[in-house]
């Protein structure tokens, strides 16, 4: 039974990723920020002043990928970089524009979740949220990289 349930979890987790980003195709919501900008801004929102290496580590991506994503976000005015007070490393901060768009993006994603769970009881939504957080925290624990909440 556990093997069947684990196989089901693998498939359902794969399918879940399509809902978080855009809902279903065709998109059922306005996409305000792309996934990479959303992830970086969400991290800088709870942990401002991170270097490229810290962001790469925290997001589980390689430095060159995060660097490219940061360059794009900086060009859009979503993030600024500044020299760290102790040393030559550059640290990154979300701008007011970036935080505004992040909050709008998360609210849009929340709307998608509301549509998907409209027939669910409050208890079902609460249990799903609890289990989703537990799952993510256990993934973070395995990676040794907890996401600040």
C-alpha positions as CSV (number, residue, x, y, z in Angstrom):
1,X,0.0,0.0,0.0
2,X,2.8,2.5,0.9
3,X,4.5,1.9,-2.4
4,X,1.3,2.7,-4.3
5,X,0.8,5.8,-2.2
6,X,4.3,7.0,-2.8
7,X,3.9,6.5,-6.5
8,X,0.7,8.5,-6.3
9,X,2.5,11.2,-4.4
10,X,5.2,11.4,-7.1
11,X,2.7,11.9,-9.9
12,X,0.4,14.3,-7.9
13,X,3.4,16.4,-6.9
14,X,4.4,16.6,-10.6
15,X,0.9,17.7,-11.6
16,X,0.6,20.1,-8.7
17,X,3.5,22.3,-10.0
18,X,1.4,23.3,-13.0
19,X,-1.3,24.8,-10.7
20,X,1.0,26.9,-8.6
21,X,2.6,28.8,-11.4
22,X,-0.3,29.5,-13.8
23,X,-3.4,27.5,-12.9
24,X,-4.3,25.4,-15.8
25,X,-3.6,26.1,-19.5
26,X,-4.9,28.3,-20.9
27,X,-3.9,30.3,-17.9
28,X,-6.8,31.0,-15.6
29,X,-5.0,33.9,-14.0
30,X,-2.9,36.9,-14.9
31,X,0.8,36.0,-14.5
32,X,2.4,39.1,-12.9
33,X,5.9,37.7,-12.3
34,X,7.7,34.7,-13.8
35,X,8.5,31.8,-11.5
36,X,12.2,32.6,-11.0
37,X,11.5,36.3,-10.1
38,X,8.8,35.2,-7.7
39,X,11.1,32.7,-5.9
40,X,13.9,35.2,-5.6
41,X,11.7,38.1,-4.4
42,X,9.9,35.8,-2.0
43,X,13.3,34.8,-0.5
44,X,14.5,38.4,-0.4
45,X,11.2,39.4,1.2
46,X,12.0,37.2,4.3
47,X,15.8,37.4,4.1
48,X,16.9,40.7,2.6
49,X,20.5,41.5,1.7
50,X,21.6,38.1,0.2
51,X,24.6,37.5,-2.1
52,X,24.3,35.6,-5.3
53,X,25.9,32.6,-3.6
54,X,23.5,32.8,-0.6
55,X,20.5,33.0,-3.0
56,X,21.8,30.1,-5.1
57,X,22.2,28.0,-1.9
58,X,18.8,29.0,-0.5
59,X,17.0,28.3,-3.8
60,X,18.9,25.1,-4.6
61,X,20.2,26.4,-7.9
62,X,23.6,27.0,-9.4
63,X,25.2,30.4,-9.1
64,X,25.1,31.1,-12.9
65,X,21.4,30.5,-13.1
66,X,20.7,32.8,-10.2
67,X,23.0,35.4,-11.6
68,X,21.1,35.4,-14.9
69,X,17.8,35.6,-13.0
70,X,19.1,38.5,-10.9
71,X,20.3,40.4,-14.0
72,X,16.8,40.2,-15.5
73,X,15.1,41.2,-12.2
74,X,17.5,44.1,-11.8
75,X,16.8,45.3,-15.4
76,X,13.1,45.3,-14.6
77,X,13.6,47.3,-11.4
78,X,12.5,44.5,-9.1
79,X,15.8,44.1,-7.2
80,X,18.8,46.3,-6.4
81,X,22.3,45.3,-5.4
82,X,24.6,47.1,-3.0
83,X,28.0,46.4,-1.7
84,X,27.9,44.6,1.7
85,X,29.0,46.7,4.7
86,X,31.8,44.2,5.5
87,X,33.7,43.2,2.3
88,X,33.3,43.4,-1.4
89,X,30.4,41.0,-1.9
90,X,27.3,42.5,-3.4
91,X,24.0,42.0,-1.6
92,X,20.6,42.1,-3.1
93,X,17.3,43.7,-1.9
94,X,13.8,43.7,-3.3
95,X,12.7,47.1,-4.4
96,X,9.3,48.6,-3.5
97,X,8.2,47.8,-7.1
98,X,9.5,44.2,-6.7
99,X,7.7,43.7,-3.4
100,X,4.5,45.2,-4.8
101,X,4.5,42.8,-7.8
102,X,5.4,39.9,-5.5
103,X,2.4,40.5,-3.3
104,X,0.2,40.9,-6.4
105,X,1.6,37.6,-7.8
106,X,1.0,35.7,-4.6
107,X,-2.5,37.1,-4.3
108,X,-3.1,36.0,-7.9
109,X,-1.8,32.5,-7.0
110,X,-4.0,32.5,-3.9
111,X,-7.0,33.2,-6.2
112,X,-6.1,30.1,-8.2
113,X,-6.0,28.0,-5.0
114,X,-9.3,29.4,-4.0
115,X,-10.8,28.4,-7.4
116,X,-9.4,24.9,-7.1
117,X,-10.5,24.3,-3.6
118,X,-13.9,26.1,-3.7
119,X,-15.7,22.8,-3.1
120,X,-13.5,21.8,-0.2
121,X,-14.4,22.2,3.4
122,X,-12.4,24.5,5.6
123,X,-11.0,21.4,7.4
124,X,-9.8,20.0,4.1
125,X,-8.1,23.2,3.1
126,X,-6.4,23.4,6.5
127,X,-5.3,19.7,6.4
128,X,-3.9,20.1,2.9
129,X,-2.0,23.3,3.9
130,X,-0.6,21.5,7.0
131,X,0.5,18.5,5.0
132,X,2.0,20.6,2.2
133,X,4.0,22.6,4.7
134,X,5.2,19.4,6.5
135,X,6.2,18.0,3.1
136,X,8.2,21.1,2.1
137,X,9.8,21.4,5.6
138,X,10.9,17.8,5.3
139,X,12.4,18.4,1.8
140,X,14.2,21.4,3.2
141,X,15.5,19.3,6.2
142,X,16.9,16.7,3.8
143,X,18.6,19.4,1.8
144,X,19.9,21.1,4.9
145,X,18.4,24.4,3.6
146,X,15.3,25.5,5.6
147,X,13.2,28.3,4.0
148,X,12.7,31.1,6.4
149,X,9.0,31.5,7.2
